Amino acid sequence: LGADRFDRAPVDMAALALEYSAKVAPDEAIEKIVEADIPGCVGALVCSEEKPRKWAVMYDKGQSAGRRAFTIGHEFGHYILHRQSIETDPRYKLGIYCDEEAITQRDGVGIEKEADIFAADLLMPFHDFRVQLPAKATPNFEILSGLAKRYGVSLAAATLRWLEYTETRAMLIVSNEGFAHWAKSSKAAFRSG
């Protein structure tokens, strides 16, 4: 897409997943990316019972465009990295269903962490993100919101990406009506206690 791809538009994750999967695995491509009512899940990657497998990515209803992009990227990561396991391991039952913690907080382990890294690297590559917001810079909501728009992700996703490399002591706390739901700190903040 070129070095200036983010100056023109964020990654169209749905189009990329459909196109790429059709090129690398035409008989087992992602056929559909659909909004669905999947209680308890943010997203899912499922495949058909018959072979060759046909795959679908689902995302839960009501997600913002930025949240949806990260969810699709996460599930696309499972397709690229884990589809053979999902297809053959009886624990998965031909699908993987990802909850809020696995995608939103990026605190998952194993394949959930790998899918999060895949989505973040594809949507918000460090080489570009660090140019936009250097490690020693102290951003505000306006700067982070601009980055979220640049990469087509949620404000939370952009903030989490920044927290991964900043040298600033900072923390993201997600709360509602005075109750903290979860928090994530930068390495500098964590080390300082």
Backbone as JSON Lines, residues from 0, in Angstrom:
{"i":0,"aa":"L","n":[0.8,-1.21,0.0],"ca":[0.0,0.0,0.0],"c":[0.84,1.26,0.0]}
{"i":1,"aa":"G","n":[2.15,1.11,0.11],"ca":[3.04,2.27,0.04],"c":[3.39,2.84,1.39]}
{"i":2,"aa":"A","n":[4.51,3.57,1.42],"ca":[5.0,4.15,2.67],"c":[4.05,5.19,3.24]}
{"i":3,"aa":"D","n":[3.28,5.85,2.38],"ca":[2.37,6.9,2.85],"c":[0.94,6.39,3.06]}
{"i":4,"aa":"R","n":[0.78,5.09,3.21],"ca":[-0.57,4.51,3.27],"c":[-1.44,5.12,4.36]}
{"i":5,"aa":"F","n":[-0.87,5.45,5.51],"ca":[-1.69,6.0,6.6],"c":[-2.01,7.47,6.38]}
{"i":6,"aa":"D","n":[-1.24,8.14,5.53],"ca":[-1.56,9.52,5.18],"c":[-2.81,9.57,4.32]}
{"i":7,"aa":"R","n":[-3.1,8.48,3.61],"ca":[-4.26,8.42,2.73],"c":[-5.48,7.84,3.43]}
{"i":8,"aa":"A","n":[-5.32,6.76,4.13],"ca":[-6.45,6.11,4.81],"c":[-5.94,4.99,5.69]}
{"i":9,"aa":"P","n":[-6.69,4.63,6.73],"ca":[-6.31,3.48,7.54],"c":[-6.48,2.18,6.75]}
{"i":10,"aa":"V","n":[-5.96,1.12,7.3],"ca":[-6.11,-0.2,6.69],"c":[-7.59,-0.59,6.71]}
{"i":11,"aa":"D","n":[-8.11,-1.0,5.56],"ca":[-9.47,-1.56,5.49],"c":[-9.34,-3.03,5.83]}
{"i":12,"aa":"M","n":[-9.48,-3.34,7.12],"ca":[-9.19,-4.67,7.61],"c":[-10.08,-5.74,6.99]}
{"i":13,"aa":"A","n":[-11.35,-5.45,6.81],"ca":[-12.26,-6.44,6.23],"c":[-11.86,-6.76,4.79]}
{"i":14,"aa":"A","n":[-11.61,-5.74,3.99],"ca":[-11.2,-5.96,2.6],"c":[-9.88,-6.69,2.53]}
{"i":15,"aa":"L","n":[-8.93,-6.34,3.4],"ca":[-7.63,-7.0,3.42],"c":[-7.76,-8.47,3.76]}
{"i":16,"aa":"A","n":[-8.55,-8.78,4.79],"ca":[-8.72,-10.18,5.2],"c":[-9.34,-11.02,4.07]}
{"i":17,"aa":"L","n":[-10.36,-10.48,3.42],"ca":[-11.01,-11.21,2.33],"c":[-10.06,-11.41,1.15]}
{"i":18,"aa":"E","n":[-9.38,-10.34,0.75],"ca":[-8.49,-10.4,-0.4],"c":[-7.28,-11.29,-0.14]}
{"i":19,"aa":"Y","n":[-6.64,-11.1,1.0],"ca":[-5.43,-11.86,1.3],"c":[-5.73,-13.35,1.43]}
{"i":20,"aa":"S","n":[-6.78,-13.69,2.15],"ca":[-7.1,-15.11,2.34],"c":[-7.44,-15.77,1.01]}
{"i":21,"aa":"A","n":[-8.09,-15.05,0.11],"ca":[-8.43,-15.6,-1.21],"c":[-7.18,-15.85,-2.05]}
{"i":22,"aa":"K","n":[-6.14,-15.05,-1.82],"ca":[-4.89,-15.23,-2.58],"c":[-4.03,-16.35,-2.02]}
{"i":23,"aa":"V","n":[-3.92,-16.43,-0.7],"ca":[-3.02,-17.42,-0.12],"c":[-3.66,-18.79,0.08]}
{"i":24,"aa":"A","n":[-4.96,-18.84,0.22],"ca":[-5.66,-20.12,0.42],"c":[-7.01,-20.07,-0.28]}
{"i":25,"aa":"P","n":[-7.0,-20.03,-1.63],"ca":[-8.26,-19.84,-2.35],"c":[-9.33,-20.89,-2.04]}
{"i":26,"aa":"D","n":[-8.92,-22.1,-1.71],"ca":[-9.9,-23.14,-1.38],"c":[-10.39,-23.06,0.06]}
{"i":27,"aa":"E","n":[-9.68,-22.33,0.89],"ca":[-10.04,-22.22,2.31],"c":[-10.02,-20.76,2.76]}
{"i":28,"aa":"A","n":[-10.55,-19.9,1.94],"ca":[-10.53,-18.46,2.2],"c":[-11.59,-18.04,3.2]}
{"i":29,"aa":"I","n":[-11.41,-16.83,3.72],"ca":[-12.47,-16.2,4.51],"c":[-13.55,-15.78,3.52]}
{"i":30,"aa":"E","n":[-14.73,-16.33,3.67],"ca":[-15.83,-16.06,2.74],"c":[-16.68,-14.87,3.16]}
{"i":31,"aa":"K","n":[-16.8,-14.69,4.48],"ca":[-17.7,-13.64,4.98],"c":[-17.11,-13.0,6.23]}
{"i":32,"aa":"I","n":[-17.39,-11.71,6.37],"ca":[-17.13,-10.97,7.59],"c":[-18.46,-10.32,7.94]}
{"i":33,"aa":"V","n":[-19.05,-10.77,9.05],"ca":[-20.42,-10.36,9.35],"c":[-20.6,-9.89,10.79]}
{"i":34,"aa":"E","n":[-21.53,-8.96,10.95],"ca":[-21.96,-8.54,12.27],"c":[-22.97,-9.58,12.76]}
{"i":35,"aa":"A","n":[-22.83,-9.98,14.01],"ca":[-23.73,-11.0,14.55],"c":[-23.97,-10.73,16.03]}
{"i":36,"aa":"D","n":[-25.03,-11.27,16.54],"ca":[-25.32,-11.19,17.97],"c":[-24.66,-12.4,18.61]}
{"i":37,"aa":"I","n":[-23.5,-12.19,19.22],"ca":[-22.76,-13.29,19.84],"c":[-22.51,-12.96,21.31]}
{"i":38,"aa":"P","n":[-23.51,-13.2,22.17],"ca":[-23.41,-12.85,23.59],"c":[-22.15,-13.42,24.23]}
{"i":39,"aa":"G","n":[-21.48,-12.57,25.01],"ca":[-20.27,-12.99,25.71],"c":[-19.02,-12.95,24.85]}
{"i":40,"aa":"C","n":[-19.17,-12.63,23.57],"ca":[-18.03,-12.59,22.66],"c":[-17.97,-11.23,21.97]}
{"i":41,"aa":"V","n":[-16.76,-10.83,21.66],"ca":[-16.54,-9.63,20.88],"c":[-16.38,-10.01,19.41]}
{"i":42,"aa":"G","n":[-15.72,-11.14,19.17],"ca":[-15.5,-11.61,17.81],"c":[-15.28,-13.11,17.79]}
{"i":43,"aa":"A","n":[-15.36,-13.66,16.58],"ca":[-15.18,-15.11,16.42],"c":[-14.66,-15.42,15.03]}
{"i":44,"aa":"L","n":[-13.94,-16.51,14.93],"ca":[-13.51,-17.08,13.66],"c":[-14.03,-18.5,13.63]}
{"i":45,"aa":"V","n":[-14.84,-18.81,12.64],"ca":[-15.44,-20.15,12.54],"c":[-15.23,-20.7,11.14]}
{"i":46,"aa":"C","n":[-15.29,-22.03,11.04],"ca":[-15.15,-22.65,9.72],"c":[-16.24,-23.68,9.51]}
{"i":47,"aa":"S","n":[-16.42,-24.04,8.25],"ca":[-17.45,-25.02,7.88],"c":[-17.0,-26.41,8.29]}
{"i":48,"aa":"E","n":[-17.97,-27.3,8.42],"ca":[-17.64,-28.69,8.75],"c":[-17.05,-29.43,7.55]}
{"i":49,"aa":"E","n":[-17.54,-29.11,6.36],"ca":[-17.06,-29.81,5.17],"c":[-15.72,-29.22,4.71]}
{"i":50,"aa":"K","n":[-14.96,-30.07,4.03],"ca":[-13.67,-29.65,3.47],"c":[-13.83,-29.49,1.97]}
{"i":51,"aa":"P","n":[-13.12,-28.58,1.33],"ca":[-12.23,-27.63,1.96],"c":[-13.02,-26.64,2.82]}
{"i":52,"aa":"R","n":[-12.4,-26.25,3.91],"ca":[-13.06,-25.38,4.88],"c":[-13.32,-24.0,4.3]}
{"i":53,"aa":"K","n":[-14.45,-23.46,4.61],"ca":[-14.78,-22.06,4.34],"c":[-14.83,-21.36,5.69]}
{"i":54,"aa":"W","n":[-14.29,-20.17,5.74],"ca":[-14.13,-19.47,7.0],"c":[-14.99,-18.21,7.04]}
{"i":55,"aa":"A","n":[-15.36,-17.82,8.25],"ca":[-16.11,-16.58,8.47],"c":[-15.59,-15.9,9.72]}
{"i":56,"aa":"V","n":[-15.55,-14.58,9.65],"ca":[-15.22,-13.75,10.82],"c":[-16.52,-13.09,11.25]}
{"i":57,"aa":"M","n":[-16.79,-13.14,12.54],"ca":[-17.97,-12.47,13.09],"c":[-17.51,-11.46,14.13]}
{"i":58,"aa":"Y","n":[-18.22,-10.35,14.19],"ca":[-17.97,-9.37,15.25],"c":[-19.32,-9.03,15.86]}
{"i":59,"aa":"D","n":[-19.3,-8.76,17.17],"ca":[-20.53,-8.51,17.9],"c":[-21.18,-7.21,17.46]}
{"i":60,"aa":"K","n":[-22.49,-7.17,17.53],"ca":[-23.27,-5.99,17.12],"c":[-22.91,-4.76,17.93]}
{"i":61,"aa":"G","n":[-23.02,-3.62,17.27],"ca":[-22.89,-2.34,17.95],"c":[-21.47,-1.85,18.16]}
{"i":62,"aa":"Q","n":[-20.48,-2.48,17.57],"ca":[-19.11,-2.01,17.74],"c":[-18.87,-0.76,16.9]}
{"i":63,"aa":"S","n":[-18.09,0.17,17.45],"ca":[-17.71,1.34,16.66],"c":[-16.81,0.88,15.52]}
{"i":64,"aa":"A","n":[-16.62,1.75,14.54],"ca":[-15.79,1.39,13.38],"c":[-14.37,1.03,13.82]}
{"i":65,"aa":"G","n":[-13.81,1.79,14.76],"ca":[-12.46,1.51,15.24],"c":[-12.37,0.2,16.0]}
{"i":66,"aa":"R","n":[-13.35,-0.04,16.84],"ca":[-13.38,-1.3,17.59],"c":[-13.55,-2.48,16.64]}
{"i":67,"aa":"R","n":[-14.42,-2.31,15.66],"ca":[-14.67,-3.36,14.66],"c":[-13.39,-3.69,13.89]}
{"i":68,"aa":"A","n":[-12.63,-2.67,13.51],"ca":[-11.38,-2.9,12.76],"c":[-10.41,-3.75,13.57]}
{"i":69,"aa":"F","n":[-10.28,-3.45,14.87],"ca":[-9.37,-4.24,15.7],"c":[-9.9,-5.66,15.89]}
{"i":70,"aa":"T","n":[-11.2,-5.8,16.08],"ca":[-11.79,-7.13,16.25],"c":[-11.56,-7.98,15.0]}
{"i":71,"aa":"I","n":[-11.82,-7.4,13.83],"ca":[-11.61,-8.14,12.59],"c":[-10.13,-8.48,12.43]}
{"i":72,"aa":"G","n":[-9.25,-7.53,12.77],"ca":[-7.81,-7.79,12.7],"c":[-7.39,-8.91,13.63]}
{"i":73,"aa":"H","n":[-7.96,-8.94,14.82],"ca":[-7.68,-10.01,15.79],"c":[-8.1,-11.36,15.23]}
{"i":74,"aa":"E","n":[-9.31,-11.43,14.69],"ca":[-9.8,-12.7,14.14],"c":[-9.03,-13.09,12.88]}
{"i":75,"aa":"F","n":[-8.64,-12.11,12.07],"ca":[-7.79,-12.37,10.91],"c":[-6.45,-12.94,11.37]}
{"i":76,"aa":"G","n":[-5.94,-12.44,12.49],"ca":[-4.72,-12.99,13.08],"c":[-4.89,-14.45,13.43]}
{"i":77,"aa":"H","n":[-6.03,-14.81,14.0],"ca":[-6.29,-16.23,14.27],"c":[-6.31,-17.03,12.97]}
{"i":78,"aa":"Y","n":[-6.9,-16.48,11.92],"ca":[-6.95,-17.17,10.63],"c":[-5.53,-17.42,10.11]}
{"i":79,"aa":"I","n":[-4.7,-16.4,10.11],"ca":[-3.34,-16.52,9.59],"c":[-2.48,-17.43,10.46]}
{"i":80,"aa":"L","n":[-2.56,-17.25,11.76],"ca":[-1.65,-17.93,12.67],"c":[-2.15,-19.26,13.23]}
{"i":81,"aa":"H","n":[-3.47,-19.42,13.35],"ca":[-3.99,-20.55,14.13],"c":[-5.04,-21.4,13.43]}
{"i":82,"aa":"R","n":[-5.31,-21.16,12.15],"ca":[-6.45,-21.85,11.56],"c":[-6.28,-23.36,11.53]}
{"i":83,"aa":"Q","n":[-5.05,-23.88,11.39],"ca":[-4.88,-25.33,11.4],"c":[-5.25,-25.92,12.75]}
{"i":84,"aa":"S","n":[-4.87,-25.21,13.83],"ca":[-5.24,-25.69,15.18],"c":[-6.75,-25.63,15.38]}
{"i":85,"aa":"I","n":[-7.35,-24.53,14.96],"ca":[-8.79,-24.37,15.12],"c":[-9.53,-25.46,14.33]}
{"i":86,"aa":"E","n":[-9.0,-25.8,13.19],"ca":[-9.62,-26.81,12.32],"c":[-9.45,-28.22,12.86]}
{"i":87,"aa":"T","n":[-8.33,-28.52,13.5],"ca":[-8.03,-29.91,13.87],"c":[-8.13,-30.21,15.36]}
{"i":88,"aa":"D","n":[-7.96,-29.23,16.22],"ca":[-7.98,-29.47,17.66],"c":[-9.44,-29.54,18.14]}
{"i":89,"aa":"P","n":[-9.85,-30.68,18.7],"ca":[-11.25,-30.83,19.13],"c":[-11.69,-29.83,20.2]}
{"i":90,"aa":"R","n":[-10.76,-29.23,20.91],"ca":[-11.13,-28.23,21.93],"c":[-11.82,-27.03,21.31]}
{"i":91,"aa":"Y","n":[-11.46,-26.69,20.07],"ca":[-12.0,-25.5,19.44],"c":[-13.35,-25.72,18.76]}
{"i":92,"aa":"K","n":[-13.68,-26.94,18.43],"ca":[-14.97,-27.25,17.8],"c":[-15.22,-26.4,16.55]}
{"i":93,"aa":"L","n":[-14.17,-26.28,15.72],"ca":[-14.21,-25.57,14.43],"c":[-14.47,-24.07,14.57]}
{"i":94,"aa":"G","n":[-14.09,-23.52,15.7],"ca":[-14.25,-22.08,15.87],"c":[-13.55,-21.59,17.13]}
{"i":95,"aa":"I","n":[-13.26,-20.31,17.13],"ca":[-12.69,-19.68,18.32],"c":[-13.51,-18.43,18.6]}
{"i":96,"aa":"Y","n":[-13.93,-18.29,19.84],"ca":[-14.8,-17.2,20.25],"c":[-14.04,-16.35,21.27]}
{"i":97,"aa":"C","n":[-13.84,-15.09,20.94],"ca":[-12.99,-14.22,21.76],"c":[-13.83,-13.24,22.56]}
{"i":98,"aa":"D","n":[-13.56,-13.19,23.86],"ca":[-14.33,-12.31,24.74],"c":[-13.69,-10.94,24.84]}
{"i":99,"aa":"E","n":[-14.31,-10.08,25.61],"ca":[-13.89,-8.69,25.78],"c":[-12.44,-8.58,26.24]}
{"i":100,"aa":"E","n":[-12.08,-9.37,27.24],"ca":[-10.72,-9.29,27.79],"c":[-9.67,-9.67,26.75]}
{"i":101,"aa":"A","n":[-9.95,-10.66,25.94],"ca":[-8.98,-11.13,24.95],"c":[-8.65,-10.06,23.92]}
{"i":102,"aa":"I","n":[-9.65,-9.27,23.52],"ca":[-9.44,-8.31,22.44],"c":[-9.21,-6.9,22.96]}
{"i":103,"aa":"T","n":[-10.01,-6.44,23.89],"ca":[-9.97,-5.04,24.3],"c":[-8.75,-4.71,25.15]}
{"i":104,"aa":"Q","n":[-8.47,-5.53,26.14],"ca":[-7.43,-5.18,27.1],"c":[-6.05,-5.65,26.66]}
{"i":105,"aa":"R","n":[-5.99,-6.47,25.67],"ca":[-4.74,-7.05,25.18],"c":[-3.93,-7.67,26.31]}
{"i":106,"aa":"D","n":[-4.63,-8.37,27.18],"ca":[-3.98,-9.07,28.28],"c":[-4.06,-10.58,28.11]}
{"i":107,"aa":"G","n":[-4.44,-11.02,26.93],"ca":[-4.58,-12.44,26.69],"c":[-3.24,-13.15,26.74]}
{"i":108,"aa":"V","n":[-3.3,-14.46,26.74],"ca":[-2.09,-15.28,26.7],"c":[-2.19,-16.21,25.5]}
{"i":109,"aa":"G","n":[-1.08,-16.81,25.14],"ca":[-1.07,-17.79,24.07],"c":[-1.58,-17.23,22.76]}
{"i":110,"aa":"I","n":[-2.53,-17.94,22.16],"ca":[-3.0,-17.54,20.84],"c":[-3.77,-16.22,20.87]}
{"i":111,"aa":"E","n":[-4.38,-15.88,22.0],"ca":[-5.08,-14.59,22.09],"c":[-4.09,-13.44,22.05]}
{"i":112,"aa":"K","n":[-2.99,-13.58,22.74],"ca":[-1.95,-12.55,22.72],"c":[-1.36,-12.43,21.31]}
{"i":113,"aa":"E","n":[-1.12,-13.57,20.66],"ca":[-0.57,-13.55,19.3],"c":[-1.52,-12.84,18.33]}
{"i":114,"aa":"A","n":[-2.81,-13.09,18.46],"ca":[-3.79,-12.44,17.57],"c":[-3.86,-10.94,17.85]}
{"i":115,"aa":"D","n":[-3.73,-10.54,19.11],"ca":[-3.7,-9.12,19.45],"c":[-2.48,-8.43,18.85]}
{"i":116,"aa":"I","n":[-1.32,-9.05,18.98],"ca":[-0.09,-8.49,18.42],"c":[-0.21,-8.36,16.92]}
{"i":117,"aa":"F","n":[-0.76,-9.39,16.27],"ca":[-0.95,-9.37,14.82],"c":[-1.81,-8.17,14.42]}
{"i":118,"aa":"A","n":[-2.96,-8.0,15.08],"ca":[-3.88,-6.9,14.74],"c":[-3.23,-5.54,14.98]}
{"i":119,"aa":"A","n":[-2.58,-5.37,16.13],"ca":[-1.94,-4.09,16.44],"c":[-0.82,-3.77,15.46]}
{"i":120,"aa":"D","n":[-0.01,-4.77,15.12],"ca":[1.1,-4.54,14.17],"c":[0.59,-4.2,12.78]}
{"i":121,"aa":"L","n":[-0.49,-4.79,12.38],"ca":[-1.03,-4.53,11.05],"c":[-1.74,-3.17,10.99]}
{"i":122,"aa":"L","n":[-2.52,-2.87,12.0],"ca":[-3.28,-1.61,12.01],"c":[-2.45,-0.4,12.41]}
{"i":123,"aa":"M","n":[-1.53,-0.59,13.35],"ca":[-0.76,0.53,13.91],"c":[0.72,0.16,14.0]}
{"i":124,"aa":"P","n":[1.4,0.01,12.88],"ca":[2.8,-0.44,12.94],"c":[3.68,0.53,13.72]}
{"i":125,"aa":"F","n":[4.55,-0.05,14.54],"ca":[5.41,0.77,15.4],"c":[6.23,1.78,14.6]}
{"i":126,"aa":"H","n":[6.74,1.39,13.44],"ca":[7.61,2.31,12.71],"c":[6.88,3.61,12.36]}
{"i":127,"aa":"D","n":[5.6,3.55,12.08],"ca":[4.85,4.76,11.78],"c":[4.34,5.43,13.06]}
{"i":128,"aa":"F","n":[3.87,4.63,14.0],"ca":[3.32,5.17,15.24],"c":[4.36,5.99,15.99]}
{"i":129,"aa":"R","n":[5.59,5.47,16.07],"ca":[6.65,6.17,16.8],"c":[7.05,7.49,16.12]}
{"i":130,"aa":"V","n":[6.91,7.56,14.8],"ca":[7.18,8.82,14.1],"c":[6.11,9.84,14.48]}
{"i":131,"aa":"Q","n":[4.86,9.4,14.55],"ca":[3.76,10.29,14.88],"c":[3.79,10.74,16.34]}
{"i":132,"aa":"L","n":[4.23,9.83,17.22],"ca":[4.25,10.13,18.66],"c":[5.51,9.51,19.26]}
{"i":133,"aa":"P","n":[6.6,10.29,19.36],"ca":[7.86,9.76,19.89],"c":[7.72,9.25,21.33]}
{"i":134,"aa":"A","n":[8.63,8.36,21.71],"ca":[8.58,7.7,23.01],"c":[8.66,8.67,24.19]}
{"i":135,"aa":"K","n":[9.34,9.79,24.01],"ca":[9.48,10.75,25.11],"c":[8.38,11.81,25.13]}
{"i":136,"aa":"A","n":[7.53,11.82,24.14],"ca":[6.47,12.82,24.06],"c":[5.38,12.55,25.09]}
{"i":137,"aa":"T","n":[4.71,13.6,25.5],"ca":[3.58,13.49,26.41],"c":[2.33,13.9,25.64]}
{"i":138,"aa":"P","n":[1.52,12.93,25.26],"ca":[0.35,13.26,24.45],"c":[-0.83,13.73,25.29]}
{"i":139,"aa":"N","n":[-1.85,14.18,24.59],"ca":[-3.12,14.5,25.23],"c":[-4.21,13.78,24.43]}
{"i":140,"aa":"F","n":[-5.45,13.97,24.83],"ca":[-6.53,13.26,24.15],"c":[-6.65,13.67,22.68]}
{"i":141,"aa":"E","n":[-6.32,14.91,22.37],"ca":[-6.39,15.37,20.98],"c":[-5.38,14.62,20.11]}
{"i":142,"aa":"I","n":[-4.17,14.46,20.59],"ca":[-3.13,13.74,19.84],"c":[-3.51,12.27,19.7]}
{"i":143,"aa":"L","n":[-3.9,11.64,20.8],"ca":[-4.26,10.22,20.75],"c":[-5.5,9.99,19.89]}
{"i":144,"aa":"S","n":[-6.45,10.91,19.94],"ca":[-7.64,10.8,19.08],"c":[-7.25,10.92,17.61]}
{"i":145,"aa":"G","n":[-6.31,11.8,17.31],"ca":[-5.82,11.94,15.94],"c":[-5.15,10.67,15.45]}
{"i":146,"aa":"L","n":[-4.41,10.01,16.33],"ca":[-3.78,8.74,15.97],"c":[-4.83,7.65,15.77]}
{"i":147,"aa":"A","n":[-5.85,7.64,16.63],"ca":[-6.93,6.66,16.47],"c":[-7.59,6.83,15.1]}
{"i":148,"aa":"K","n":[-7.8,8.07,14.71],"ca":[-8.4,8.35,13.4],"c":[-7.45,7.94,12.27]}
{"i":149,"aa":"R","n":[-6.17,8.26,12.41],"ca":[-5.17,7.91,11.39],"c":[-5.16,6.41,11.1]}
{"i":150,"aa":"Y","n":[-5.24,5.62,12.17],"ca":[-5.15,4.16,12.02],"c":[-6.51,3.46,11.96]}
{"i":151,"aa":"G","n":[-7.58,4.23,12.12],"ca":[-8.92,3.64,12.04],"c":[-9.23,2.7,13.19]}
{"i":152,"aa":"V","n":[-8.73,3.03,14.37],"ca":[-8.95,2.2,15.56],"c":[-9.62,3.04,16.64]}
{"i":153,"aa":"S","n":[-9.96,2.4,17.74],"ca":[-10.56,3.12,18.86],"c":[-9.49,3.92,19.62]}
{"i":154,"aa":"L","n":[-9.94,4.89,20.4],"ca":[-9.03,5.65,21.24],"c":[-8.31,4.72,22.22]}
{"i":155,"aa":"A","n":[-9.01,3.74,22.75],"ca":[-8.39,2.79,23.68],"c":[-7.27,2.01,22.98]}
{"i":156,"aa":"A","n":[-7.5,1.56,21.75],"ca":[-6.48,0.8,21.02],"c":[-5.25,1.66,20.76]}
{"i":157,"aa":"A","n":[-5.45,2.9,20.35],"ca":[-4.32,3.8,20.1],"c":[-3.55,4.07,21.4]}
{"i":158,"aa":"T","n":[-4.27,4.27,22.49],"ca":[-3.61,4.52,23.77],"c":[-2.83,3.31,24.23]}
{"i":159,"aa":"L","n":[-3.4,2.13,24.09],"ca":[-2.69,0.9,24.46],"c":[-1.42,0.73,23.63]}
{"i":160,"aa":"R","n":[-1.49,1.08,22.35],"ca":[-0.31,0.97,21.49],"c":[0.78,1.91,21.99]}
{"i":161,"aa":"W","n":[0.42,3.14,22.31],"ca":[1.38,4.11,22.83],"c":[2.0,3.63,24.13]}
{"i":162,"aa":"L","n":[1.18,3.05,25.02],"ca":[1.68,2.56,26.3],"c":[2.73,1.46,26.15]}
{"i":163,"aa":"E","n":[2.72,0.77,25.01],"ca":[3.68,-0.31,24.79],"c":[5.12,0.18,24.66]}
{"i":164,"aa":"Y","n":[5.32,1.43,24.23],"ca":[6.69,1.88,23.98],"c":[7.06,3.2,24.66]}
{"i":165,"aa":"T","n":[6.11,3.92,25.21],"ca":[6.43,5.23,25.78],"c":[7.4,5.12,26.95]}
{"i":166,"aa":"E","n":[8.21,6.15,27.1],"ca":[9.1,6.24,28.24],"c":[8.47,7.07,29.36]}
{"i":167,"aa":"T","n":[7.27,7.55,29.1],"ca":[6.52,8.36,30.06],"c":[5.81,7.45,31.06]}
{"i":168,"aa":"R","n":[5.74,7.89,32.31],"ca":[4.95,7.15,33.3],"c":[3.49,7.51,33.05]}
{"i":169,"aa":"A","n":[2.74,6.54,32.54],"ca":[1.35,6.8,32.19],"c":[0.52,5.54,32.41]}
{"i":170,"aa":"M","n":[-0.79,5.76,32.55],"ca":[-1.69,4.64,32.77],"c":[-3.04,4.94,32.14]}
{"i":171,"aa":"L","n":[-3.63,3.92,31.56],"ca":[-4.99,4.0,31.03],"c":[-5.89,3.27,32.02]}
{"i":172,"aa":"I","n":[-6.92,3.95,32.49],"ca":[-7.89,3.34,33.38],"c":[-9.26,3.46,32.71]}
{"i":173,"aa":"V","n":[-9.92,2.35,32.53],"ca":[-11.25,2.34,31.93],"c":[-12.25,2.15,33.05]}
{"i":174,"aa":"S","n":[-13.13,3.15,33.2],"ca":[-14.1,3.1,34.28],"c":[-15.46,3.55,33.78]}
{"i":175,"aa":"N","n":[-16.46,3.24,34.57],"ca":[-17.83,3.64,34.27],"c":[-18.53,3.91,35.59]}
{"i":176,"aa":"E","n":[-19.07,5.11,35.73],"ca":[-19.8,5.51,36.92],"c":[-19.01,5.26,38.2]}
{"i":177,"aa":"G","n":[-17.72,5.59,38.16],"ca":[-16.89,5.47,39.35],"c":[-16.3,4.11,39.61]}
{"i":178,"aa":"F","n":[-16.58,3.13,38.78],"ca":[-16.05,1.79,38.97],"c":[-15.01,1.5,37.89]}
{"i":179,"aa":"A","n":[-13.79,1.16,38.31],"ca":[-12.73,0.83,37.37],"c":[-12.97,-0.59,36.84]}
{"i":180,"aa":"H","n":[-12.98,-0.71,35.5],"ca":[-13.16,-2.02,34.88],"c":[-11.82,-2.71,34.64]}
{"i":181,"aa":"W","n":[-10.86,-1.95,34.15],"ca":[-9.52,-2.48,33.94],"c":[-8.55,-1.33,33.75]}
{"i":182,"aa":"A","n":[-7.27,-1.64,33.85],"ca":[-6.24,-0.62,33.69],"c":[-5.0,-1.23,33.05]}
{"i":183,"aa":"K","n":[-4.23,-0.4,32.41],"ca":[-2.98,-0.83,31.79],"c":[-1.98,0.31,31.96]}
{"i":184,"aa":"S","n":[-0.77,0.0,32.41],"ca":[0.23,1.04,32.61],"c":[1.38,0.87,31.61]}
{"i":185,"aa":"S","n":[2.12,1.96,31.43],"ca":[3.36,1.88,30.65],"c":[4.39,1.13,31.48]}
{"i":186,"aa":"K","n":[5.46,0.68,30.84],"ca":[6.52,-0.02,31.58],"c":[7.16,0.93,32.59]}
{"i":187,"aa":"A","n":[7.33,2.2,32.22],"ca":[7.92,3.18,33.13],"c":[7.06,3.35,34.39]}
{"i":188,"aa":"A","n":[5.76,3.42,34.22],"ca":[4.85,3.56,35.36],"c":[4.86,2.3,36.22]}
{"i":189,"aa":"F","n":[4.87,1.15,35.58],"ca":[4.88,-0.11,36.31],"c":[6.15,-0.23,37.16]}
{"i":190,"aa":"R","n":[7.31,0.11,36.55],"ca":[8.58,0.0,37.27],"c":[8.65,0.97,38.45]}
{"i":191,"aa":"S","n":[8.0,2.12,38.33],"ca":[8.07,3.1,39.41],"c":[7.05,2.85,40.52]}
{"i":192,"aa":"G","n":[6.2,1.87,40.28],"ca":[5.21,1.5,41.28],"c":[3.99,2.38,41.23]}
